[in-house]
């Protein structure tokens, strides 16, 4: 099930249910063990218990609605998340016995009850909330490249049932696109709306639309039809913007929250950057020391590597990384990093996979050249080419570059112009929807990506 914005409320409902049943499990464990509700035994540990389980569920991707909650695959993933959360709580229990729930027997009983109750809740949630959602009949207006692009997305989305295409080119009538026909011209849209044949229409025409089509769209909306323009529906379903299918008019009227004077972007985000970078540099100092020694022992050259990157408003700065390549890696000029790049040292392969090479960039964050969250800064050697090849590429320079970001947690390392285009689509979504909640979401996804060692080269 795709749909980033529409899934937020469903995910929140699922999370609230998880919290309720985690707390209920603790109370039931106490009651079954001692015969009465001794609330004092919970102390402050219940809050920690809730947080650990919720984070564990998130890291195991249990808040994705793309899974069928009734499958063996999902049950295995769920039990793995419960086991991981329980293991963390168990460690804390033995280190700080007074901080968790009652005695050991209550703790173990609670683990079993959590597994049963939360799983029953989640299966029930899927059955009564997700599976019962009405599937909307949708028609795609426009059978060109833009229409075909949104068709590919909709064909993977079980929120909609595609009825076909409407297109004003008479030569296209009854032609097949995928498994669906071009069923008529745009004049049919009003009739299909009045007859309640469709619930939704997506307008996938990026060229100038005729006055008659605009009038029809307005009348259909007044009749209760949900009408999307293609970029907006694409954004909602994928979490990115369709760069190749945007025009200047759409961009001119779209609201980009990351550009402008919001209090979060201008002030709170900077405060959080300072706090997180200071804390991060302190707690990772032992790792940095070990890494520095390992790099020196393996190969000649410096420990740190400074590389010119492009930051906010096109300003250049020196990005700092642990050196992961041989010192003559770019003797022939700058090139994209490759899969299994032979320029990378043995230590370099490990620190790249574990993202340790990027820890020194927290100093760039502390200096204000970068933010913790934002588009990855690119090298000036590639920027000029990318701006010429990719529409709206320079917009990513309207915010500070980040140590991690929406593109990094959703897409692998960019190693070509095509990859850069895909990452820009995620970057533009981030700039358009920037908020403290999206940044927190990205931080959690970053932890999951690091633990699973995804996307590094």
KAWONOR-V336307 format. One record per pair of residues at least 12 apart in sequence whose C-alpha atoms are under 8 Angstrom apart, sorted by the first residue. I is the first residue (numbers start at 0). J is the second residue. If there is no record, write none. Layout:
i->I j->J
i->I j->J
//
This chain:
i->0 j->64
i->0 j->65
i->0 j->66
i->0 j->155
i->0 j->156
i->0 j->157
i->0 j->158
i->1 j->64
i->1 j->65
i->1 j->155
i->1 j->156
i->1 j->157
i->1 j->158
i->1 j->236
i->1 j->237
i->2 j->235
i->2 j->236
i->2 j->237
i->2 j->238
i->3 j->235
i->3 j->236
i->3 j->237
i->3 j->238
i->4 j->235
i->4 j->236
i->5 j->235
i->6 j->64
i->10 j->62
i->10 j->63
i->10 j->64
i->13 j->62
i->13 j->121
i->13 j->124
i->14 j->53
i->14 j->62
i->16 j->120
i->17 j->53
i->17 j->117
i->17 j->120
i->18 j->49
i->18 j->53
i->20 j->113
i->20 j->116
i->20 j->117
i->20 j->120
i->21 j->49
i->21 j->113
i->21 j->117
i->22 j->45
i->22 j->49
i->24 j->109
i->24 j->112
i->24 j->113
i->24 j->116
i->25 j->41
i->25 j->45
i->25 j->100
i->25 j->109
i->25 j->113
i->26 j->38
i->27 j->109
i->27 j->112
i->28 j->105
i->28 j->106
i->28 j->108
i->28 j->109
i->28 j->112
i->29 j->101
i->29 j->105
i->32 j->104
i->32 j->105
i->40 j->100
i->40 j->101
i->41 j->99
i->41 j->100
i->41 j->101
i->42 j->98
i->42 j->99
i->42 j->100
i->43 j->98
i->43 j->99
i->44 j->98
i->44 j->99
i->44 j->100
i->45 j->99
i->45 j->100
i->47 j->99
i->48 j->88
i->48 j->99
i->51 j->84
i->51 j->87
i->51 j->88
i->52 j->80
i->52 j->81
i->52 j->84
i->52 j->85
i->55 j->80
i->55 j->81
i->55 j->83
i->55 j->84
i->56 j->77
i->56 j->80
i->56 j->81
i->57 j->443
i->58 j->80
i->58 j->443
i->58 j->444
i->58 j->446
i->58 j->447
i->59 j->76
i->59 j->77
i->59 j->80
i->59 j->447
i->61 j->76
i->61 j->77
i->67 j->125
i->68 j->121
i->68 j->122
i->68 j->125
i->69 j->122
i->74 j->118
i->77 j->118
i->78 j->114
i->81 j->110
i->81 j->114
i->85 j->110
i->132 j->158
i->133 j->158
i->134 j->157
i->134 j->158
i->134 j->159
i->134 j->160
i->135 j->158
i->135 j->159
i->135 j->160
i->135 j->197
i->135 j->198
i->135 j->199
i->136 j->159
i->136 j->160
i->136 j->161
i->136 j->162
i->136 j->196
i->136 j->197
i->136 j->198
i->136 j->199
i->137 j->159
i->137 j->160
i->137 j->161
i->137 j->162
i->137 j->163
i->137 j->197
i->137 j->198
i->137 j->199
i->137 j->200
i->137 j->201
i->138 j->161
i->138 j->162
i->138 j->163
i->138 j->164
i->138 j->165
i->138 j->197
i->138 j->199
i->138 j->200
i->138 j->201
i->139 j->161
i->139 j->163
i->139 j->164
i->139 j->165
i->139 j->200
i->139 j->201
i->139 j->202
i->139 j->203
i->140 j->164
i->140 j->165
i->140 j->166
i->140 j->185
i->140 j->200
i->140 j->201
i->140 j->202
i->140 j->203
i->140 j->204
i->141 j->164
i->141 j->165
i->141 j->166
i->141 j->167
i->141 j->202
i->141 j->203
i->141 j->204
i->142 j->164
i->142 j->165
i->142 j->166
i->142 j->181
i->142 j->203
i->143 j->203
i->143 j->204
i->145 j->203
i->145 j->204
i->145 j->205
i->145 j->229
i->145 j->244
i->146 j->203
i->146 j->204
i->146 j->229
i->147 j->176
i->149 j->203
i->149 j->229
i->149 j->233
i->152 j->233
i->152 j->236
i->152 j->237
i->161 j->179
i->162 j->179
i->163 j->179
i->163 j->180
i->163 j->181
i->163 j->182
i->164 j->179
i->164 j->180
i->164 j->181
i->164 j->182
i->164 j->183
i->165 j->181
i->165 j->182
i->165 j->183
i->165 j->184
i->165 j->185
i->165 j->187
i->165 j->188
i->166 j->181
i->166 j->183
i->166 j->184
i->166 j->185
i->167 j->183
i->167 j->184
i->167 j->185
i->168 j->184
i->169 j->184
i->172 j->184
i->185 j->212
i->186 j->212
i->186 j->215
i->188 j->215
i->188 j->219
i->189 j->215
i->189 j->216
i->189 j->218
i->189 j->219
i->192 j->219
i->192 j->222
i->192 j->224
i->193 j->219
i->193 j->222
i->197 j->224
i->198 j->224
i->198 j->225
i->199 j->224
i->199 j->225
i->199 j->226
i->199 j->227
i->200 j->224
i->200 j->225
i->200 j->226
i->200 j->227
i->201 j->226
i->201 j->227
i->201 j->228
i->201 j->229
i->201 j->232
i->202 j->226
i->202 j->227
i->202 j->228
i->202 j->229
i->203 j->228
i->203 j->229
i->204 j->229
i->205 j->244
i->205 j->245
i->205 j->246
i->230 j->244
i->230 j->245
i->234 j->428
i->238 j->425
i->238 j->428
i->239 j->424
i->239 j->425
i->239 j->426
i->239 j->427
i->239 j->428
i->239 j->429
i->240 j->424
i->240 j->425
i->240 j->427
i->240 j->428
i->241 j->424
i->242 j->390
i->242 j->391
i->242 j->420
i->242 j->423
i->242 j->424
i->243 j->390
i->254 j->431
i->255 j->430
i->255 j->431
i->255 j->432
i->255 j->433
i->256 j->430
i->256 j->431
i->256 j->432
i->256 j->433
i->256 j->434
i->257 j->398
i->257 j->429
i->257 j->430
i->257 j->431
i->257 j->432
i->257 j->433
i->257 j->434
i->258 j->397
i->258 j->398
i->258 j->430
i->258 j->431
i->263 j->434
i->263 j->435
i->264 j->434
i->268 j->370
i->268 j->435
i->269 j->367
i->269 j->370
i->272 j->364
i->272 j->365
i->272 j->370
i->272 j->371
i->273 j->364
i->273 j->365
i->275 j->371
i->276 j->361
i->276 j->362
i->276 j->364
i->276 j->365
i->276 j->371
i->277 j->361
i->277 j->365
i->279 j->361
i->280 j->358
i->280 j->359
i->280 j->361
i->280 j->362
i->283 j->358
i->287 j->355
i->287 j->358
i->290 j->350
i->291 j->321
i->293 j->346
i->294 j->322
i->294 j->323
i->294 j->346
i->294 j->347
i->297 j->346
i->298 j->325
i->299 j->326
i->300 j->325
i->300 j->326
i->301 j->322
i->302 j->321
i->302 j->322
i->303 j->319
i->303 j->320
i->303 j->321
i->303 j->322
i->304 j->319
i->304 j->320
i->304 j->321
i->304 j->322
i->305 j->317
i->305 j->318
i->305 j->319
i->305 j->320
i->306 j->318
i->306 j->319
i->306 j->378
i->307 j->378
i->307 j->379
i->308 j->376
i->308 j->377
i->308 j->378
i->308 j->379
i->309 j->376
i->309 j->377
i->309 j->378
i->309 j->379
i->309 j->396
i->310 j->368
i->310 j->369
i->310 j->376
i->310 j->396
i->310 j->399
i->310 j->400
i->311 j->368
i->311 j->396
i->311 j->397
i->311 j->398
i->311 j->399
i->311 j->400
i->312 j->396
i->312 j->397
i->312 j->398
i->313 j->396
i->316 j->368
i->318 j->360
i->318 j->363
i->319 j->357
i->319 j->359
i->319 j->360
i->319 j->362
i->319 j->363
i->320 j->356
i->320 j->357
i->320 j->358
i->320 j->359
i->320 j->360
i->321 j->355
i->321 j->356
i->321 j->357
i->321 j->358
i->321 j->359
i->322 j->347
i->322 j->356
i->323 j->343
i->323 j->344
i->323 j->346
i->323 j->347
i->323 j->348
i->323 j->350
i->323 j->351
i->323 j->356
i->324 j->342
i->324 j->343
i->324 j->344
i->324 j->347
i->325 j->342
i->325 j->343
i->325 j->344
i->328 j->342
i->333 j->380
i->335 j->413
i->335 j->414
i->335 j->415
i->336 j->414
i->336 j->456
i->337 j->414
i->337 j->456
i->338 j->456
i->339 j->456
i->340 j->456
i->348 j->456
i->351 j->455
i->351 j->456
i->352 j->452
i->352 j->453
i->352 j->455
i->352 j->456
i->353 j->449
i->353 j->450
i->353 j->452
i->354 j->449
i->354 j->455
i->357 j->402
i->360 j->402
i->361 j->402
i->364 j->402
i->368 j->399
i->368 j->400
i->369 j->399
i->369 j->400
i->369 j->401
i->369 j->402
i->370 j->399
i->370 j->400
i->370 j->401
i->370 j->402
i->371 j->401
i->371 j->402
i->371 j->403
i->372 j->400
i->372 j->401
i->372 j->402
i->372 j->403
i->372 j->404
i->372 j->438
i->372 j->441
i->372 j->442
i->373 j->398
i->373 j->399
i->373 j->400
i->373 j->401
i->373 j->402
i->373 j->403
i->373 j->404
i->373 j->405
i->373 j->426
i->373 j->429
i->374 j->395
i->374 j->398
i->374 j->399
i->374 j->400
i->374 j->401
i->374 j->403
i->374 j->404
i->374 j->405
i->374 j->406
i->374 j->426
i->375 j->400
i->375 j->401
i->375 j->402
i->375 j->403
i->375 j->404
i->375 j->407
i->376 j->400
i->376 j->401
i->385 j->416
i->385 j->419
i->388 j->416
i->389 j->420
i->392 j->423
i->394 j->427
i->395 j->423
i->395 j->426
i->395 j->427
i->395 j->430
i->398 j->430
i->403 j->441
i->403 j->442
i->403 j->445
i->404 j->426
i->404 j->441
i->405 j->425
i->405 j->426
i->405 j->429
i->405 j->441
i->406 j->422
i->406 j->423
i->406 j->425
i->406 j->426
i->407 j->422
i->407 j->454
i->408 j->441
i->408 j->444
i->408 j->445
i->408 j->448
i->409 j->425
i->410 j->422
i->410 j->454
i->411 j->453
i->411 j->454
i->411 j->455
i->412 j->454
i->412 j->455
i->412 j->456
//
